[in-house]
Amino acid sequence: MKRVLAGFVGTAALVGGMLTLASPAQANTNDCEGFLRNHGYVVKSKVRLACKKGEPGGGIPKMLCRIDLKDLGVKERHAELACDLASA
């Protein structure tokens, strides 16, 4: 009985570890905002709204996010990367 229980515990630990490793990193508007903050941009309501527009939902939301950020003075490459984070 101890062997069966030990085998079960070992299998459960292995499966649990695999599930933990398989979990994708969750990127969202906070990651978008954090990226911009780390690159020297001031994050206020308009930037938050732009990042929110980039949340998952296809190419158009991501495009709107980039356009809004660029209109707010964010460099094109930074806007692209920030919106990628928001949409992931």
DRENTI-504389 format. One record per residue: residue number from 0; residue in three letters; z, x, y of N, C-alpha, C, O in turn. Coordinates in nm, 3 decimals. Example, Ala and Ser with C-alpha at 12.3 -4.5 7.8 and 13.67 -1.06 7.14 Angstrom:
2
> 0; ALA; 0.780; 1.319; -0.569; 0.780; 1.230; -0.450; 0.780; 1.320; -0.330; 0.846; 1.424; -0.332
> 1; SER; 0.708; 1.285; -0.225; 0.714; 1.367; -0.106; 0.787; 1.290; 0.003; 0.804; 1.341; 0.114
END
This chain:
88
> 0; MET; 0.000; 0.082; -0.118; 0.000; 0.000; 0.000; 0.000; 0.087; 0.126; -0.066; 0.053; 0.224
> 1; LYS; 0.074; 0.198; 0.123; 0.079; 0.287; 0.239; -0.059; 0.346; 0.268; -0.097; 0.362; 0.384
> 2; ARG; -0.133; 0.379; 0.162; -0.266; 0.435; 0.181; -0.360; 0.335; 0.247; -0.437; 0.370; 0.337
> 3; VAL; -0.353; 0.210; 0.204; -0.438; 0.106; 0.260; -0.404; 0.087; 0.408; -0.493; 0.078; 0.493
> 4; LEU; -0.276; 0.082; 0.437; -0.232; 0.064; 0.575; -0.273; 0.185; 0.660; -0.318; 0.167; 0.773
> 5; ALA; -0.257; 0.304; 0.608; -0.296; 0.425; 0.681; -0.446; 0.425; 0.707; -0.491; 0.462; 0.815
> 6; GLY; -0.524; 0.384; 0.608; -0.669; 0.376; 0.625; -0.707; 0.274; 0.731; -0.797; 0.298; 0.812
> 7; PHE; -0.638; 0.161; 0.731; -0.665; 0.057; 0.830; -0.632; 0.107; 0.971; -0.710; 0.086; 1.064
> 8; VAL; -0.518; 0.170; 0.987; -0.476; 0.222; 1.117; -0.576; 0.327; 1.165; -0.613; 0.328; 1.283
> 9; GLY; -0.619; 0.416; 1.076; -0.716; 0.519; 1.113; -0.849; 0.459; 1.154; -0.909; 0.503; 1.252
> 10; THR; -0.895; 0.359; 1.081; -1.021; 0.291; 1.114; -1.009; 0.218; 1.247; -1.100; 0.224; 1.329
> 11; ALA; -0.897; 0.150; 1.269; -0.877; 0.077; 1.394; -0.876; 0.173; 1.513; -0.932; 0.143; 1.618
> 12; ALA; -0.813; 0.288; 1.496; -0.808; 0.388; 1.603; -0.948; 0.442; 1.632; -0.985; 0.460; 1.748
> 13; LEU; -1.025; 0.466; 1.527; -1.161; 0.517; 1.542; -1.248; 0.415; 1.614; -1.321; 0.450; 1.707
> 14; VAL; -1.242; 0.290; 1.572; -1.322; 0.185; 1.634; -1.279; 0.166; 1.779; -1.363; 0.152; 1.867
> 15; GLY; -1.150; 0.165; 1.804; -1.100; 0.151; 1.941; -1.148; 0.264; 2.029; -1.184; 0.241; 2.145
> 16; GLY; -1.148; 0.385; 1.977; -1.197; 0.499; 2.053; -1.345; 0.489; 2.082; -1.390; 0.526; 2.190
> 17; MET; -1.422; 0.439; 1.984; -1.565; 0.423; 2.005; -1.592; 0.317; 2.111; -1.683; 0.333; 2.193
> 18; LEU; -1.515; 0.210; 2.110; -1.534; 0.106; 2.211; -1.503; 0.158; 2.349; -1.570; 0.122; 2.446
> 19; THR; -1.402; 0.242; 2.359; -1.368; 0.301; 2.487; -1.479; 0.392; 2.536; -1.515; 0.389; 2.654
> 20; LEU; -1.535; 0.472; 2.447; -1.643; 0.563; 2.485; -1.770; 0.487; 2.520; -1.849; 0.534; 2.603
> 21; ALA; -1.792; 0.372; 2.459; -1.915; 0.299; 2.481; -1.913; 0.216; 2.608; -2.017; 0.166; 2.650
> 22; SER; -1.798; 0.202; 2.670; -1.791; 0.121; 2.792; -1.866; 0.190; 2.905; -1.840; 0.307; 2.933
> 23; PRO; -1.959; 0.121; 2.969; -2.032; 0.183; 3.078; -1.944; 0.193; 3.203; -1.852; 0.114; 3.221
> 24; ALA; -1.974; 0.289; 3.286; -1.901; 0.300; 3.413; -1.943; 0.183; 3.500; -2.061; 0.149; 3.508
> 25; GLN; -1.848; 0.121; 3.565; -1.877; 0.007; 3.650; -1.893; 0.054; 3.794; -1.799; 0.099; 3.858
> 26; ALA; -2.014; 0.043; 3.841; -2.040; 0.076; 3.981; -2.055; -0.055; 4.057; -2.102; -0.154; 4.001
> 27; ASN; -2.016; -0.056; 4.181; -2.021; -0.179; 4.258; -2.019; -0.147; 4.406; -2.044; -0.033; 4.446
> 28; THR; -1.991; -0.245; 4.486; -1.991; -0.224; 4.631; -1.888; -0.118; 4.672; -1.911; -0.045; 4.769
> 29; ASN; -1.777; -0.109; 4.602; -1.677; -0.006; 4.635; -1.734; 0.134; 4.618; -1.703; 0.224; 4.696
> 30; ASP; -1.817; 0.151; 4.517; -1.880; 0.281; 4.494; -1.982; 0.312; 4.604; -1.993; 0.425; 4.651
> 31; CYS; -2.055; 0.210; 4.644; -2.151; 0.223; 4.755; -2.078; 0.265; 4.882; -2.118; 0.360; 4.949
> 32; GLU; -1.972; 0.193; 4.914; -1.894; 0.223; 5.034; -1.831; 0.361; 5.027; -1.834; 0.437; 5.124
> 33; GLY; -1.775; 0.394; 4.912; -1.712; 0.525; 4.894; -1.811; 0.639; 4.908; -1.781; 0.742; 4.968
> 34; PHE; -1.929; 0.620; 4.853; -2.034; 0.722; 4.865; -2.067; 0.747; 5.012; -2.075; 0.861; 5.057
> 35; LEU; -2.085; 0.638; 5.086; -2.118; 0.652; 5.228; -2.004; 0.716; 5.306; -2.027; 0.801; 5.392
> 36; ARG; -1.882; 0.675; 5.276; -1.764; 0.733; 5.343; -1.758; 0.883; 5.317; -1.730; 0.962; 5.407
> 37; ASN; -1.783; 0.923; 5.192; -1.779; 1.064; 5.154; -1.889; 1.146; 5.221; -1.880; 1.268; 5.228
> 38; HIS; -1.993; 1.078; 5.268; -2.102; 1.147; 5.336; -2.094; 1.133; 5.488; -2.192; 1.156; 5.559
> 39; GLY; -1.976; 1.095; 5.537; -1.950; 1.097; 5.679; -1.982; 0.970; 5.757; -1.974; 0.969; 5.880
> 40; TYR; -2.018; 0.864; 5.687; -2.049; 0.739; 5.756; -1.922; 0.655; 5.774; -1.833; 0.658; 5.689
> 41; VAL; -1.916; 0.583; 5.883; -1.805; 0.491; 5.908; -1.840; 0.359; 5.838; -1.945; 0.301; 5.861
> 42; VAL; -1.750; 0.314; 5.752; -1.774; 0.192; 5.675; -1.698; 0.078; 5.741; -1.575; 0.071; 5.738
> 43; LYS; -1.775; -0.013; 5.800; -1.719; -0.133; 5.860; -1.789; -0.254; 5.799; -1.859; -0.241; 5.698
> 44; SER; -1.771; -0.369; 5.859; -1.818; -0.493; 5.798; -1.968; -0.496; 5.770; -2.010; -0.549; 5.667
> 45; LYS; -2.051; -0.441; 5.858; -2.196; -0.446; 5.837; -2.238; -0.358; 5.718; -2.329; -0.393; 5.643
> 46; VAL; -2.171; -0.244; 5.703; -2.200; -0.158; 5.589; -2.152; -0.226; 5.461; -2.222; -0.222; 5.360
> 47; ARG; -2.035; -0.287; 5.465; -1.985; -0.359; 5.347; -2.081; -0.469; 5.305; -2.108; -0.488; 5.187
> 48; LEU; -2.133; -0.542; 5.403; -2.226; -0.650; 5.374; -2.355; -0.596; 5.313; -2.409; -0.654; 5.218
> 49; ALA; -2.405; -0.485; 5.366; -2.525; -0.423; 5.310; -2.502; -0.381; 5.166; -2.586; -0.405; 5.080
> 50; CYS; -2.387; -0.318; 5.139; -2.355; -0.278; 5.002; -2.344; -0.400; 4.911; -2.389; -0.396; 4.796
> 51; LYS; -2.286; -0.506; 4.961; -2.271; -0.629; 4.882; -2.408; -0.686; 4.847; -2.427; -0.738; 4.737
> 52; LYS; -2.503; -0.677; 4.939; -2.639; -0.725; 4.910; -2.702; -0.649; 4.794; -2.789; -0.703; 4.725
> 53; GLY; -2.659; -0.526; 4.772; -2.717; -0.444; 4.666; -2.661; -0.468; 4.528; -2.704; -0.403; 4.433
> 54; GLU; -2.566; -0.560; 4.515; -2.508; -0.587; 4.383; -2.615; -0.629; 4.284; -2.723; -0.673; 4.325
> 55; PRO; -2.588; -0.615; 4.154; -2.688; -0.643; 4.051; -2.759; -0.776; 4.073; -2.699; -0.877; 4.109
> 56; GLY; -2.889; -0.772; 4.049; -2.968; -0.893; 4.062; -3.116; -0.863; 4.077; -3.194; -0.953; 4.110
> 57; GLY; -3.156; -0.740; 4.052; -3.298; -0.708; 4.060; -3.332; -0.619; 4.177; -3.244; -0.569; 4.248
> 58; GLY; -3.461; -0.600; 4.197; -3.510; -0.507; 4.298; -3.494; -0.555; 4.441; -3.472; -0.473; 4.530
> 59; ILE; -3.505; -0.684; 4.466; -3.499; -0.735; 4.603; -3.362; -0.712; 4.665; -3.356; -0.663; 4.778
> 60; PRO; -3.251; -0.746; 4.598; -3.120; -0.717; 4.659; -3.102; -0.569; 4.692; -3.047; -0.534; 4.796
> 61; LYS; -3.147; -0.483; 4.602; -3.135; -0.340; 4.624; -3.218; -0.297; 4.744; -3.176; -0.213; 4.824
> 62; MET; -3.337; -0.355; 4.757; -3.423; -0.324; 4.870; -3.359; -0.370; 5.001; -3.362; -0.297; 5.100
> 63; LEU; -3.300; -0.489; 5.002; -3.233; -0.540; 5.122; -3.115; -0.452; 5.160; -3.090; -0.428; 5.279
> 64; CYS; -3.044; -0.406; 5.062; -2.932; -0.314; 5.086; -2.982; -0.189; 5.157; -2.925; -0.147; 5.257
> 65; ARG; -3.089; -0.130; 5.105; -3.143; -0.007; 5.165; -3.192; -0.030; 5.307; -3.167; 0.051; 5.396
> 66; ILE; -3.263; -0.140; 5.327; -3.315; -0.170; 5.461; -3.200; -0.185; 5.561; -3.204; -0.129; 5.670
> 67; ASP; -3.098; -0.261; 5.522; -2.984; -0.282; 5.611; -2.912; -0.152; 5.643; -2.877; -0.126; 5.758
> 68; LEU; -2.890; -0.070; 5.541; -2.820; 0.057; 5.565; -2.902; 0.148; 5.655; -2.848; 0.213; 5.745
> 69; LYS; -3.033; 0.155; 5.632; -3.118; 0.239; 5.718; -3.117; 0.187; 5.862; -3.116; 0.266; 5.956
> 70; ASP; -3.117; 0.055; 5.879; -3.109; -0.004; 6.014; -2.978; 0.030; 6.083; -2.970; 0.032; 6.206
> 71; LEU; -2.874; 0.058; 6.004; -2.744; 0.094; 6.059; -2.730; 0.244; 6.083; -2.625; 0.292; 6.126
> 72; GLY; -2.838; 0.318; 6.056; -2.838; 0.461; 6.084; -2.810; 0.551; 5.964; -2.791; 0.672; 5.981
> 73; VAL; -2.807; 0.494; 5.845; -2.784; 0.574; 5.724; -2.916; 0.642; 5.687; -3.022; 0.578; 5.687
> 74; LYS; -2.911; 0.771; 5.654; -3.031; 0.843; 5.612; -3.091; 0.774; 5.490; -3.019; 0.717; 5.408
> 75; GLU; -3.223; 0.781; 5.478; -3.293; 0.710; 5.372; -3.241; 0.747; 5.233; -3.216; 0.658; 5.151
> 76; ARG; -3.226; 0.873; 5.206; -3.180; 0.917; 5.072; -3.037; 0.869; 5.045; -3.006; 0.829; 4.933
> 77; HIS; -2.952; 0.873; 5.146; -2.815; 0.825; 5.128; -2.814; 0.674; 5.103; -2.739; 0.625; 5.019
> 78; ALA; -2.898; 0.602; 5.176; -2.906; 0.456; 5.157; -2.953; 0.424; 5.015; -2.900; 0.334; 4.950
> 79; GLU; -3.051; 0.497; 4.968; -3.105; 0.476; 4.834; -2.998; 0.499; 4.728; -2.980; 0.417; 4.637
> 80; LEU; -2.927; 0.610; 4.740; -2.824; 0.643; 4.640; -2.707; 0.545; 4.647; -2.654; 0.504; 4.543
> 81; ALA; -2.666; 0.507; 4.767; -2.555; 0.413; 4.783; -2.591; 0.278; 4.721; -2.509; 0.216; 4.653
> 82; CYS; -2.713; 0.232; 4.745; -2.755; 0.102; 4.691; -2.775; 0.109; 4.539; -2.757; 0.008; 4.470
> 83; ASP; -2.812; 0.225; 4.488; -2.818; 0.243; 4.342; -2.680; 0.223; 4.283; -2.665; 0.159; 4.178
> 84; LEU; -2.578; 0.278; 4.349; -2.441; 0.261; 4.301; -2.398; 0.115; 4.306; -2.331; 0.066; 4.216
> 85; ALA; -2.436; 0.047; 4.413; -2.398; -0.094; 4.427; -2.464; -0.181; 4.321; -2.407; -0.280; 4.278
> 86; SER; -2.584; -0.144; 4.280; -2.659; -0.231; 4.189; -2.637; -0.199; 4.042; -2.680; -0.274; 3.955
> 87; ALA; -2.571; -0.089; 4.013; -2.554; -0.048; 3.872; -2.453; -0.135; 3.800; -2.427; -0.114; 3.682
END
